[in-house]
């Protein structure tokens, strides 16, 4: 046993665990365990909630005016060759856009608070029917929105050994409390 009690889980950890638990499939010959429904959020809790959990609605009317934030070549090469450590990774496979958005935002908030500098975000390459994946297109757009801009310094496509077109390297901003 790890010695951790159930009461030590934060709200973000419980949300993450419920996402994982819903995606699990029972072993052959065993019945699925029914999870108790999550208690409804009170009005006070909803008002106190500071994290936006829904992705911004896509707008097709205005052209892209955001400059793609990418790494300089030496930094990208160091990440690809393992000379710069990737201190965290999150896999968004199989999640809906809303689930992926909230998981990515909470993951990046925790990483930023922990002083992590480089993380790997795995989006997947999308369907095999020739279409580009929804998350593969959406995540770079999300990283340019205000909730993420305060955390993310830059991002770029990962090297082949880290997932290639189905993953992104993300450089987080330095935490103001920590000094290099």
FENFEN-V891527 format. One record per residue. N is the residue number from 1. PHI is phi in radians with two decimals (none if undefined). D_CENTER is the distance of its C-alpha to the mean C-alpha in Angstrom with 2 decimals. Layout:
N;PHI;D_CENTER
N;PHI;D_CENTER
This chain:
1;none;28.74
2;-1.48;26.25
3;1.52;28.02
4;-1.47;25.07
5;-1.59;26.07
6;-1.16;24.18
7;-1.29;24.57
8;-1.47;22.46
9;-1.33;19.12
10;-1.40;17.30
11;-1.09;16.31
12;-1.10;12.54
13;-1.14;13.61
14;-1.15;15.81
15;-1.11;13.32
16;-1.07;11.11
17;-1.11;14.53
18;-1.15;15.77
19;-1.13;13.08
20;-1.18;14.05
21;-1.10;17.67
22;-1.19;17.87
23;-1.51;16.82
24;-1.32;19.44
25;-1.97;22.84
26;-1.21;26.10
27;-1.14;28.36
28;-1.02;31.35
29;1.45;34.13
30;-2.04;32.14
31;-1.42;31.37
32;-1.28;27.93
33;-1.49;27.44
34;-1.40;27.02
35;-1.49;24.36
36;-1.17;25.72
37;-1.15;24.38
38;-1.23;22.25
39;-1.15;24.64
40;-1.13;24.56
41;-1.38;23.32
42;-1.32;26.30
43;-1.09;26.90
44;-1.14;26.68
45;-1.15;23.26
46;-1.13;22.06
47;-1.23;23.69
48;-1.38;22.23
49;-1.15;18.62
50;-1.77;17.23
51;-1.57;13.59
52;-1.34;13.50
53;-1.85;11.96
54;-2.02;13.05
55;-1.21;12.07
56;-1.14;15.00
57;-1.20;17.76
58;-1.21;18.36
59;-2.03;21.60
60;-1.81;23.84
61;-1.28;26.78
62;-1.69;25.85
63;-1.27;25.36
64;-1.21;22.50
65;-2.04;23.60
66;-1.45;20.54
67;-1.39;21.06
68;-1.15;18.55
69;-1.48;17.29
70;-2.37;17.78
71;-1.31;18.89
72;-1.29;22.59
73;-1.00;24.02
74;-1.07;24.86
75;-1.15;21.40
76;-1.08;19.90
77;-1.12;22.77
78;-1.13;22.30
79;-1.14;18.67
80;-1.12;19.83
81;-1.59;22.82
82;1.46;21.17
83;-1.44;23.13
84;-1.93;20.17
85;-1.29;18.03
86;-1.62;14.36
87;-1.56;13.73
88;-2.84;10.35
89;-2.59;8.24
90;-2.36;5.55
91;-1.91;7.13
92;-1.77;6.57
93;-0.93;10.40
94;1.31;12.60
95;-1.68;10.55
96;-1.29;12.02
97;-1.09;10.72
98;-1.13;11.04
99;-1.12;9.32
100;-1.11;6.22
101;-1.07;6.59
102;-1.19;7.40
103;-1.14;5.03
104;-1.12;2.17
105;-1.13;5.79
106;-1.21;7.18
107;-1.09;5.52
108;-1.18;6.52
109;-1.09;9.60
110;-1.15;10.58
111;-1.12;10.37
112;-1.08;12.31
113;-1.13;14.70
114;-1.49;15.31
115;1.38;16.32
116;-1.26;13.96
117;-1.81;14.59
118;-2.16;12.86
119;-2.31;9.63
120;-1.99;8.94
121;-1.92;6.12
122;-1.70;8.13
123;-1.76;8.70
124;1.55;12.27
125;-1.57;15.39
126;1.79;16.27
127;-1.26;19.58
128;-1.46;22.55
129;-1.49;24.79
130;1.63;24.34
131;-1.44;21.82
132;-1.41;18.65
133;-1.11;15.51
134;-1.12;14.15
135;-1.20;10.44
136;-1.06;11.89
137;-1.44;13.73
138;-1.34;11.52
139;-1.05;8.40
140;-1.05;11.06
141;-1.19;12.83
142;-1.09;10.17
143;-1.13;9.94
144;-1.64;13.69
145;-1.53;13.86
146;-0.93;15.25
147;-1.07;12.57
148;-1.60;10.42
149;-1.06;13.72
150;-1.26;14.80
151;-1.82;12.08
152;-1.73;11.75
153;-1.51;15.02
154;-2.81;14.55
155;-2.63;12.76
156;-2.76;14.57
157;-1.16;14.75
158;-1.35;14.82
159;-1.24;18.24
160;-0.99;19.59
161;-1.25;19.50
162;-1.90;15.72
163;2.12;15.08
164;0.99;16.78
165;-1.22;16.04
166;-1.68;13.30
167;-2.61;11.01
168;-2.30;10.42
169;-1.49;11.49
170;-2.22;10.20
171;-1.75;12.92
172;-1.55;12.50
173;-1.18;15.65
174;-1.26;18.16
175;-1.26;18.39
176;-1.10;21.80
177;-1.32;23.19
178;-1.56;22.78
179;-1.96;25.18
180;-1.20;25.10
